[in-house]
């Protein structure tokens, strides 16, 4: 593939009209896992660390969460590792779709309220309102990170 063709492909993927949406097309409004929350309404802050371990694993600490339907959570996320990592909240099938897309386009830019990508030593947050009960996932979808253990579960219980 030549440079012009590759540039056109990336431009098409970045255009909602041509690609059927991007990471910033507002799909979060109808997500099964919930919707962006208002920090003032948060009832809990969960501090999450992302890092690599000495044995080659990549982890979230903690990696499993239990919250209540209707609850708004602030995820205070810190990248304590030496590599770039991301924290993505979603349904398992959507996580796997996103993972496949990231394998093809690892430098893809994100602009979703349910995801944050952090360089080493930086912190950020996601404020999220869980509007539905069920089982959901967290994951780092940078190629190879999920396979190295960087994923976990969120269980949203009915009130």
VENRAZI-V915388 format. One record per run of one state. SS is the DSSP state (hx for helix, st for strand, lp for the rest). FROM is the first residue (numbers start at 1). TO is the last residue. If there is no record, write none. Layout:
ss=SS from=FROM to=TO
ss=SS from=FROM to=TO
This chain:
ss=lp from=1 to=2
ss=hx from=3 to=14
ss=lp from=15 to=15
ss=hx from=16 to=19
ss=lp from=20 to=26
ss=hx from=27 to=30
ss=st from=31 to=31
ss=lp from=32 to=33
ss=st from=34 to=36
ss=lp from=37 to=38
ss=hx from=39 to=41
ss=lp from=42 to=43
ss=st from=44 to=52
ss=lp from=53 to=57
ss=st from=58 to=61
ss=lp from=62 to=63
ss=st from=64 to=68
ss=lp from=69 to=71
ss=st from=72 to=79
ss=lp from=80 to=84
ss=st from=85 to=90
ss=lp from=91 to=91
ss=hx from=92 to=104
ss=lp from=105 to=114
ss=st from=115 to=118
ss=lp from=119 to=122
ss=st from=123 to=129
ss=lp from=130 to=133
ss=st from=134 to=139
ss=lp from=140 to=150
ss=st from=151 to=157
ss=lp from=158 to=159
